Amino acid sequence: MKTTANTRRSMPPWKYNLWVGVFFLILFSVVLLVYIATIRIEYTWGWYKVPSTFFNRETIEISSDIDGKVVQVTRKNAEAVITIKNETESKSYTVPAEDVRVNENDLIYYGDTLATYSEWRAGIMLQGLWITLKCSIFAIIFGIIIGVIGGIARISDNPALKWSAISYVELIRGSPLLVQIFIWYFVLGTMVNQILTSYGMAEIPSLWYGVASLACFTGAYVTEIVRAGIQSIHRGQTEAARSLGMSYGQCMRYVILPQAMRRILPPLAGQFISLIKDSSLLGIIAVRELLKASREVVTTQLNPFEMYFTAAALYLVITFALSMFVQYLERKTATS
């Protein structure tokens, strides 16, 4: 907003309006070119299919899990109780009365439909959006924790801490994220799940290995951002705090980190925006995030343009919201 205001002050109104018109002309030209291209390839747009991928009304079937005979069907208000009995057992089912499919004395076999009802459910795209947000939020939280610890260790005088932080940063930054996801899921995940299974414990879902890979990858970059932020604070701040009797931990907590945080917010925002977009790689380990959900819809509905444009728009909304939030934090922490 400030940049726009400054531009208006430094440019005559007619010239400013002229360039605004040029911008919208360029935007219109791009949209027109895309439209002409789709006509040339005889693509049929199907935007009407998109809403059903977010919310849809599904028909739910209630099935019998025993063989027997319907001995009683009792209706009361919006519900019905269906009782099925055979030679060894009797079982009752409470179902919605709107669409009961059986009557008294009907013979029922295992898996037969007793009743159906309809309800609104979240579609596959909404589920994918939620998984993307869930992965990104947890990865950002763990990435910040790893980065702050790693950044402090990176400038420590303790060689074990310093060299460990350097090794971690160089190892993670020197290998592709895709390879790290494979290692976390196929190597570490296989070993951990086999150990858990041998002790009769439940396996860890692939989602959390994806979160771990993203957090470790982001943590390496946050480590360097935090290190640079801390070292940008004049050394006299540390000396003044220590002269007042503060310990090294108190100096970092109350003096150095609050000042460094204001300086590292912009690069942190850029890193977290990249993290949200990198979460699209988790589809390769069977995590149904936003992009994988889009691909699944494309394989069934055959509307790639609409779904990929929709996915891109959703990623844009998420990253733009994060960018606005960081700008708000910058304004709140700004000093005169």
C-alpha positions in Angstrom: 0.0 0.0 0.0 2.8 2.4 0.9 4.6 1.6 -2.4 1.4 2.4 -4.4 1.0 5.7 -2.6 4.6 6.7 -3.2 4.3 5.8 -6.9 1.2 8.0 -7.2 3.0 10.9 -5.6 6.1 10.6 -7.9 4.0 10.2 -11.1 1.5 12.4 -12.8 -2.1 11.1 -12.5 -2.6 10.7 -16.2 0.6 8.7 -16.5 -0.2 6.5 -13.5 -3.7 5.7 -14.9 -2.1 5.0 -18.3 0.2 2.3 -16.8 -2.7 0.9 -14.8 -4.5 0.5 -18.1 -1.5 -1.2 -19.6 -1.4 -3.7 -16.7 -5.1 -4.7 -17.2 -4.5 -4.9 -21.0 -1.7 -7.4 -20.4 -3.8 -9.4 -18.0 -6.7 -9.5 -20.5 -4.4 -10.5 -23.3 -3.1 -13.5 -21.3 -6.6 -14.6 -20.5 -7.6 -14.2 -24.2 -4.6 -16.2 -25.4 -5.4 -19.1 -23.0 -9.0 -19.0 -24.2 -8.0 -19.0 -27.9 -5.6 -21.9 -27.2 -8.3 -24.0 -25.7 -10.5 -23.4 -28.6 -7.8 -24.5 -31.0 -7.3 -27.8 -29.2 -11.1 -28.2 -28.9 -11.1 -28.3 -25.1 -14.5 -28.3 -23.5 -14.6 -26.3 -20.2 -16.4 -27.9 -17.3 -16.2 -25.4 -14.4 -19.6 -26.7 -13.2 -17.8 -29.9 -12.0 -15.5 -28.0 -9.7 -17.9 -27.3 -6.8 -18.7 -31.0 -6.4 -15.0 -31.6 -5.6 -15.3 -29.4 -2.5 -18.8 -30.4 -1.2 -21.0 -33.2 -2.5 -24.1 -34.9 -1.4 -23.4 -38.7 -1.0 -25.8 -41.5 -0.6 -24.8 -43.7 2.4 -25.9 -47.3 2.5 -26.6 -49.2 5.8 -25.9 -52.9 5.2 -26.7 -56.0 7.2 -23.8 -57.9 8.7 -25.8 -61.1 9.5 -28.0 -63.4 7.5 -31.6 -63.8 8.7 -35.2 -62.6 8.5 -36.7 -59.2 9.1 -39.0 -59.8 12.1 -39.9 -56.2 12.9 -39.7 -52.7 11.3 -40.6 -50.0 13.8 -40.9 -46.4 12.6 -40.7 -43.5 15.1 -40.4 -39.9 13.9 -37.4 -39.7 11.6 -35.9 -43.0 12.6 -36.7 -46.7 12.0 -35.5 -49.8 13.9 -35.0 -52.9 11.8 -34.7 -56.2 13.7 -33.1 -59.1 11.9 -33.2 -62.6 13.5 -31.8 -66.0 12.6 -31.4 -69.3 14.4 -28.4 -68.2 16.5 -28.7 -64.4 17.0 -30.8 -61.3 16.7 -29.7 -57.8 15.8 -31.3 -54.4 15.6 -30.4 -51.5 13.3 -31.4 -47.9 13.9 -31.6 -46.2 10.5 -33.1 -43.0 9.1 -36.7 -43.6 8.1 -36.5 -41.6 4.8 -35.5 -44.6 2.6 -36.0 -48.0 4.3 -35.4 -50.7 1.7 -36.8 -53.8 3.6 -40.1 -55.0 5.0 -41.2 -57.4 7.6 -40.6 -61.1 6.8 -38.0 -60.3 4.1 -35.1 -62.7 3.9 -31.8 -60.8 4.4 -28.2 -61.9 3.5 -24.9 -60.5 4.6 -24.2 -57.2 2.9 -27.8 -56.5 1.8 -28.8 -52.8 2.0 -31.3 -52.1 4.7 -31.7 -48.3 4.3 -30.0 -45.4 2.7 -29.7 -41.7 3.5 -28.0 -38.7 2.0 -25.7 -36.2 3.6 -23.3 -33.5 2.6 -19.6 -34.4 2.9 -16.3 -32.7 2.2 -15.1 -33.4 -1.3 -11.7 -34.6 -2.3 -10.3 -31.1 -3.0 -11.3 -29.9 0.4 -9.7 -32.9 2.0 -6.6 -32.3 0.0 -6.6 -28.6 1.1 -6.9 -29.6 4.7 -4.0 -32.1 4.5 -1.8 -29.4 2.8 -2.6 -26.9 5.6 -2.0 -29.6 8.3 1.3 -30.7 6.9 2.5 -27.1 6.4 1.5 -25.9 9.8 3.2 -28.7 11.6 6.3 -28.5 9.4 6.5 -24.7 10.0 6.2 -25.2 13.8 8.9 -28.0 13.9 11.0 -26.1 11.4 11.1 -23.0 13.6 12.0 -25.1 16.6 14.8 -26.8 14.7 16.0 -23.6 13.2 16.2 -21.6 16.4 18.1 -24.4 18.2 20.3 -24.9 15.1 20.9 -21.1 14.7 22.1 -20.8 18.3 24.2 -23.9 18.0 25.7 -22.6 14.7 27.3 -19.6 16.6 28.2 -21.5 19.7 31.8 -21.7 20.9 31.2 -25.4 21.7 32.7 -27.3 18.8 30.4 -30.3 19.1 27.3 -28.1 18.8 28.7 -25.8 16.1 30.1 -28.7 13.9 26.9 -30.7 14.3 24.8 -27.7 13.2 27.1 -27.0 10.2 27.0 -30.7 9.2 23.2 -30.7 9.4 22.8 -27.5 7.4 25.3 -28.6 4.6 23.8 -32.1 4.4 20.2 -31.0 4.1 20.9 -28.0 1.8 23.1 -30.1 -0.4 20.5 -32.8 -1.3 17.1 -32.4 -3.1 14.0 -32.4 -1.0 12.5 -35.2 -3.1 15.4 -37.5 -2.2 15.0 -36.6 1.5 11.3 -37.5 1.3 12.2 -40.9 -0.1 14.7 -41.5 2.6 12.3 -40.5 5.4 9.5 -42.6 4.0 11.1 -45.7 2.4 14.2 -46.0 4.6 13.5 -44.5 8.0 9.8 -45.1 7.8 10.2 -48.8 6.9 12.6 -49.4 9.8 10.6 -47.5 12.4 7.3 -49.2 11.4 8.9 -52.6 11.5 10.1 -52.0 15.0 6.7 -50.7 16.1 5.0 -53.7 14.5 7.3 -56.1 16.2 6.2 -54.7 19.6 2.6 -54.8 18.6 2.2 -51.1 18.2 0.5 -49.2 15.4 2.5 -48.0 12.4 3.1 -44.3 11.9 1.1 -42.9 8.9 3.0 -41.6 5.8 1.7 -38.1 6.6 4.0 -37.7 9.5 7.1 -38.9 7.6 6.2 -36.2 5.1 5.9 -33.6 7.9 9.3 -34.7 9.3 11.0 -34.4 5.9 9.6 -30.9 5.3 10.4 -29.8 8.9 14.0 -31.0 8.6 14.4 -29.5 5.2 13.0 -26.1 6.3 14.9 -26.2 9.6 18.2 -26.2 7.8 17.3 -22.9 6.0 15.8 -21.4 9.1 19.0 -22.2 10.9 21.0 -20.0 8.6 18.3 -17.3 8.7 18.4 -17.3 12.5 22.2 -17.3 12.5 22.4 -14.3 10.2 19.8 -12.5 12.2 21.6 -13.0 15.5 25.0 -12.0 14.0 23.4 -8.9 12.6 22.8 -7.6 16.1 25.8 -5.5 17.3 28.1 -7.4 19.7 27.9 -4.6 22.1 24.3 -5.7 22.9 25.6 -9.0 24.1 28.4 -7.4 26.1 26.0 -5.0 27.7 23.6 -7.7 28.7 26.4 -9.9 30.2 27.8 -6.9 32.1 24.3 -6.6 33.8 24.7 -10.1 35.1 22.6 -11.9 32.5 23.5 -15.5 31.6 24.0 -16.4 27.9 20.5 -17.9 27.8 18.9 -14.8 29.3 20.8 -12.6 26.9 19.6 -14.5 23.9 16.0 -14.7 25.2 15.5 -11.1 26.3 17.9 -9.1 24.3 19.2 -10.7 21.1 16.4 -12.9 19.8 13.6 -10.2 20.1 15.7 -7.8 18.0 16.8 -10.5 15.5 13.2 -11.6 15.0 12.2 -8.3 13.5 15.0 -8.7 10.9 14.5 -12.3 10.0 10.7 -12.1 9.5 10.9 -11.3 5.7 13.2 -14.2 4.9 11.3 -16.5 7.2 8.1 -15.6 5.3 9.8 -16.5 2.0 11.0 -19.8 3.4 7.6 -20.8 4.7 5.9 -19.9 1.4 8.3 -22.2 -0.3 7.5 -24.9 2.3 3.8 -24.7 1.5 4.5 -25.1 -2.2 7.0 -27.9 -1.5 4.3 -29.9 0.3 3.0 -30.7 -3.2 5.8 -33.3 -3.4 4.2 -35.4 -0.6 1.9 -37.0 -3.1 4.7 -39.4 -4.1 4.4 -41.1 -0.7 0.6 -41.5 -0.9 -0.2 -38.3 1.1 -3.4 -36.9 -0.5 -2.4 -33.3 -0.4 -3.9 -30.6 -2.7 -2.0 -31.5 -5.9 -2.5 -35.2 -5.5 -6.2 -34.6 -4.9 -6.3 -32.6 -8.1 -4.7 -35.3 -10.1 -7.2 -37.9 -8.8 -10.1 -35.7 -9.8 -8.5 -35.2 -13.3 -8.3 -39.0 -13.8 -12.0 -39.4 -13.1 -13.6 -36.2 -14.5 -11.0 -35.5 -17.3 -10.9 -31.7 -16.7 -7.2 -30.9 -16.1 -7.4 -27.2 -16.9 -10.1 -26.4 -14.4 -8.6 -28.6 -11.6 -5.0 -27.4 -12.0 -6.1 -23.7 -12.2 -8.2 -24.3 -9.1 -5.2 -25.9 -7.3 -3.0 -23.0 -8.3 -5.5 -20.5 -7.0 -5.8 -22.3 -3.6 -2.0 -22.3 -3.2 -2.0 -18.6 -4.1 -4.7 -17.9 -1.4 -2.7 -19.8 1.2 0.7 -18.2 0.4 -0.9 -14.7 0.1 -2.6 -15.0 3.5 0.7 -16.1 5.0 2.5 -13.1 3.4 -0.2 -10.7 4.7 0.1 -12.2 8.2 3.9 -11.8 8.2 3.5 -8.2 7.0 1.2 -7.6 9.9 3.8 -9.0 12.3 6.4 -6.7 10.8 4.2 -3.7 11.4 3.5 -4.8 15.0 7.2 -5.3 15.8 8.4 -2.3 13.9 10.2 0.4 16.0 10.7 4.0 15.2 
